[in-house]
Amino acid sequence: MDIFEIESGGPLSGTVAISGSKNSALPILAAGILADGPSRIRNVPDLADIGHLAALMGDLGVPAVRQENGEMLVEVKDESNSHAAYDRVRKMRASICVLGPLLAKRRVAKVSMPGGCAIGSRPVDLHLRGLEALGATIELDGGDIIARADKLRGAEIFLGGPFGSTVLGTANVMCAATLAAGRTVIESAACEPEITDLAEYLNAMGAKVSHAGTPRIEIEGVKSLHGADHTVIPDRIEAGTFMIAGAITCGRVVLKNVRLDHLMGVVAMLRRIGVHVDRKGDAVVVWAEGAATPIDITTQPYPGFPTDLQAQMMSLLALAEGNSAIVEKIFPDRFMHVAELSRMGANIRKEGSVAIVTGVKELVGAPVMASDLRASAALVTAGLVARGQTTIRRVYHIDRGYEQIEVKLRALGAKIERRQE
């Protein structure tokens, strides 16, 4: 099993290219199930999660084959199997994104209840409610979701939940609605850029999706979809992570292949705590001088501050001059990194869905363990400035969502090495 060993170093400096969005690529690849003919998906990051989905797609008769330069070719070869089995799905919650495409194209989908990161309950009831509204019958059998529909019909669907809209639920319903008869309206749809990216791919395939990126998405069903070429948007969470890494080290980092308009909720918070974020041609420059100013942050659905950067921001605020509060509104239990950061000398008190962070003068290197994808990124950013050596175990979590993060950080001057334990 691999580990990261990180030595405290100086400010990060240099240029980093941001990879394609994992959270966009996954549902886009799954949507290839809908197409008659091959699709070429560009700017797909080489990640463990992408590999998991590619293996699952292969099981379903839809090979997703990686080419050079971050491209993947997706084409339906065999429609006889519609079962996304437990041994595949348990490795990644996002495997649920095959549910809508399978149902729409093959009229039956059998998908194991998903597994993945241990960051609290993420039920799929909104996905199922949306598909039922389109005419599907849903049953649970032996841990599998079984959805059937002889014919899907457009409907008006409300997808709001107790913690806001659902991104993958919106993706599943949107994909299913492309081949449903008539018009579908999704109210309280997720507004994330990843949904807009998926809609652009579906439209390139011949779908009729409008107003993606707003809380009300409209879809006119069509009889069939064809393959298409599409380029995945840059990963806004990876970009935000490198912004925070540059800030925590008081460095100067230039980000290439980044969409600043996808990060305004993050940029606003960084600027408020004293971090400089500026456009420079087609790049973004981030730099900081001195300790951060404390701040109160609440995670929210897009365009608010994303839950996927909450842990990394906590690392930065652990060194702020004063008290900060982080309120987790999306996944209230997503605080497993608190104990590990505390091992490094952070002063953090958790009270329900709120973490109170009292800034300290320094963090101290320690052996720590990654509990999920974004928590592992928080431990890496903390390790960059912690006195002494930080050893991070279970880094397979970070490999799920960051493409060669240690290589990119070393290019910026970080002292980080991947080793076998």
N, C-alpha and C positions, 0 to 999 in steps of 0.2 A: 504494500500500500504506500502511495506517495505521500510525502510531507513537504511543507515549505519551511525553509529556514531563512529568517530575515534578520539582518543586522541593522541597527540604527544607522542612518546615513544622513547626508546633507539634503538640501532642497532638490526636488525633482526639476529637471530642465531638459527641454527638447521637444520633439514633435511625435505625436502618436496618431495612428490611423484607426478610426473607430470601425469596428466590424458591422456587418449587417445585423438587423434586429432578430434575436432569437424568438421573441414573443410575436413577431410578425411572420417569420419564416414558418413556424410550426403550423398555424392554421392555413397558411397559403399552400404549403406542401400537401396538407390533408385535403384541401379543396381540389387538388388534382384528380381525386377519385371521381369527381363530377364530369370530367371532360371526356369527349370522344376524340382521341388524338393526343400527341405528346405536348408537354409544356416544358419550357426552359426557364428556370428560376435562377436569377443572378444575385450575387452578393449574399449568398447563404453562408453563415458562419460555420466553421468546422468545430462543432461542440458535441459533447456527450448526448445532450437532449436531442439534437438533430439526428445523431446516429440511432438513438432509441426509436424515434419516429420512423426513420428510414427502414429499420428492421421490421417494425409493425406494418408499414405500408407494403413491404415485400410479402409478408404473410397474407395480406389482403389482395395480393395479385396486382399491386401497383408499384413496381420498382421505382425507387427514388435514388438515382445513381449519381454520385458526385463526379463532376468533371474538373478540369483545371480552372483556376482563377475564380473559385468560389461559386461555380455554377452547378446546378443539379437538374438532371433530366427526369421528368415524371411522366409515366404513361401507363394506362390501364392495360394489363395483359390478360387477366383472368378475373372474372367476377363471381366465381363459384363460392368463395369464402367471405362471409360477412361477420366473422367472429374475431374481435380484438381480445385476445385471451389474457388471462390474469398474469401469466409469466412475463408478458411484454408491458402491459398497462401499469403494473404495480411499480415500475421503475420511474414513472413520470406522470404526474397529474394531467398534464396537457394532452395526454393521449386521448382524452375525452373529445378532442376536436375532430375525430373521425366520425363521431356519432351522426351529426347532421348530414355530412356528405354521403355516408353509407345509406342512410334512410332514404334520402332523396333519389339516389341513383339506383339502388338495388331493392328498395321497398322493404328492406329488413336490415336491422343493425343489432348486433349482439356485442356489447362492450362491457368489459369488466369494470366494476367500480374502481376509480383511479386511486393510485398511491402517490408517492413523491415526497416533497419536503414536509418535515414535521413542524408546520407553523400554525397549527390550529385547524379547526373545522372549515372546510370549503365545500358545502353541499352542492349537488348538481340539480337540485329541485327546480331551479329556474330554467335550466336547459330543458328538462323534461316537460315542464308546464308549457313552454313555448312550442315544443314539438307536438304536444297533445292538441294545442290550439290549431295547428295545421292539419290535424286529422289523424295523427298517429295514436296507436294504442301502446301503452307502456306497461311492462311487468318486470318484476325483479325475480330472478331465479338463480340460486346458487352463487350469489355475488355478482351476477351479470345483469346489466340493463338490457332488456329486449324491447326494441321499438319496431313496430310494423305499421305499414300503411299501403293499401292497394293504390290509393291516390291521395296526394297532398293537395290541400286547397288553401288559398290565401286567407289570411285572417288579420284582425287587429289584436296585437299582443302587447301586454305590459310586462316588462322584464325588470322592474325595480325590485330590489331586495332590502333586507335590513341594513346592509352595509353599502348600499348604492347599487349601481348597475353591475352586470357581469360581462366581462370581456369575452371569455370563451363561450358563454351562453349566447351572447349576441352573435358571435361568429357561427355557432352551430345553427341557430335559427335562420340567420341570413343565408347561409349555404343551402339549407333545406328549402327555403322559400324561393330560391332562384328557379327551381324546377316544379314549384307548386302552381296549380291552376289559379289564375287571377292575381289579385293585388294583396300584398301583405304590408302592414304597417307595424313597425316595432317601436313602441313608446318606451321611454326610459332606457333607450339603447346606450351602450357604452360609447363614449366619444373619443376613445384613445386613438392615436395615430395608427396603431396596428390594425384597428378596424377599418379605417380609411384605406390603408394599404391593401387589405384583403378585398375591399369593395372594388378597388381599381383593378386588381387581378381578375376578379369575377367579371367585371364589365369588359375587360379585354378578351374574356372567354365567350362573350356574347350575352351575358346577363344584363339585367336592367335594374341596377341598384342606384338610388339617388339619395342625397342628403346624408351620406355617411359622414361621421364626424360631428353630427348633431344628435340630440336626444330622440329625434324622430326620423327613423330610416324607412324609406319606402322601396318596395321591390315589386316589380311586375314579373310574374313568372314567364319562363320561356320553355319551349319543348326540349331543347338540348343545348349543350355547351360544347365548345371546341377547345383545343389546347391553345396556349398563348405564351408569349415571352413577357417576363416581368422582372423588375429589379426591386429587391427588398430594401426598405428604408434603413438608414443607419440606426444602430441600437442606442436609444436615448438613455437607457440605464447604464450601459457601459460608459457612455460619454459623461454622465453625471458622476460615476464612480471615479473616473480619472480627474474630473474637476475637483472633487473632494480630496483625492490623493495629492494633487498639486497644492491645494490650499493648506492641508494639514502639515505639509513639509515646508511651507512658506516658499514654494518654488514658483516656476514660470513654465507652464505647459501649453503647447500649441496643439489643438485638436483638429485633425483633418477628417473629412467625411462625417460631418455632424450637422444636424438640423436644429439650430438654436430656437426656432419657433416651436419645436416639440418640447422644449426644456424651460419655458419661461417661468413656470412655477418654482422650479429649482433655482434658476438664475436669480429670481427675485429674493429668495431666502439667502443665497450666497452673498449677494450684494449687501443685504442688510447686516450681515455679520462681518463685513469688511473685506470680502473677497472681490477682486476685480475680474470682471468677465466682459470681454470686448470682441467684437467682430474685427477680423483683419483679412480683407479679401474674402476668399472662400473658406477661411479657417476661423477658429475661435481661440482667443488667447485668455488663459486663466492665470492669475498670480495673486499672491497674498504676502503681507508683511505683518509679522507679529501675531499675537493670539486673537482668536475670533471673539466677537462680541456675543454675549448670550442672547438667546432668542427662544420664543415659544413657537412650536411647529405642530400642525395637525395634518396627518396624512388624509388625502381626499382622492376621489376619482379624478381623472384628467379633466381639466388642466391644472388641478391642484397639485400639491407636493405628493409625489408617488410613494406608496408604501415600499416599493422595491429599493428606495434610497434611504429609508428611515434608519437602518442599521449603520450605514456608512456615515450619515450625518451625525449619528450619536457618537461615533469615534471622534469626529472633528469637534463637537461640542464638549467632549470630555476634557478638552484642553482650553475651553473658553474661560474668560475672566468673569465668572459669576454663575448664576443658576439659570438653567434652561429647562423647558418642559416639552416633551414630545408626546402627543396624543395620537394613538394608533386607532383610526376609525375604520380601517378596511379589514384587518385581521387582528382583533384585540389581543390575541395571545402571541403575537409575533415579537417576543422579547427574549428568546432563548440566548441571544448574544450578550445579554446584560451580565450574566454570571461570568462569562469568559472575559469580557472587558474589565470586570471588577478584579479578576485575577491579575490583570495588568496594571492595577492601581487606579482605575477609574472609580469615581464616586457617583454611583447611580442607584437610585431608589425607585423600585417599581410599585405602583399603586393601581391595581386593576389594569386598565388600558392606557395608563399614563406612566411615563418614566421621567423622574426628576433627575437632571444631570447637573451636578455641581463640579465646575471646572477645577482641575488640579494642575500643578506646575509641570508635572511630567508623568508619562506612562513608563512602565518598566516591563521589559521583555519577560515572557513566561511561556511554559508549554500550555497551549490552548487547543480546543477541539471545535471544528466547524460543525454546526448543527443543521444548517441549510445554506442555500446558494448565496443569499445576500448577507447573511451573518458571516460567512467566510470572507466575503469582500470587506466587511467591516474590520475583521481581525487583521487582514492584510494591510489596510490603510493605517490601523493603529500600530502595527508592527514596524511600519516605515519610520516612525519617530520614537518608538519605545526604546529606552536605554537598555543596551545589551542585546541579547538574542531572543527572538520569538520563534517558537516552533509550532506550526499549525498542522494538526492531524485532520484526517478525513477531507483532504482537499479535492476529492472526487466531486464534492458538492460544487466547488467553484468551477470545475471543468464543465459542468452542465451549462454554464451561462457566460463564461468569459473565455475568449479564444486566445490561448497562450498569454495569459495575463502576466506571468513572471517574465516572459521574453520582452513584452512591451514595457514593463516597469524597469527592467535592467537597461533598456535603451534610453531611459530617462535618468539613469544614474542610481537606481535603487539597488541595494545589496540583498537580493533575494535569489534563492536557489531551490530547485525541486530535487528532492532526494528520495530514495527508497528507504522506508523505515526498516 
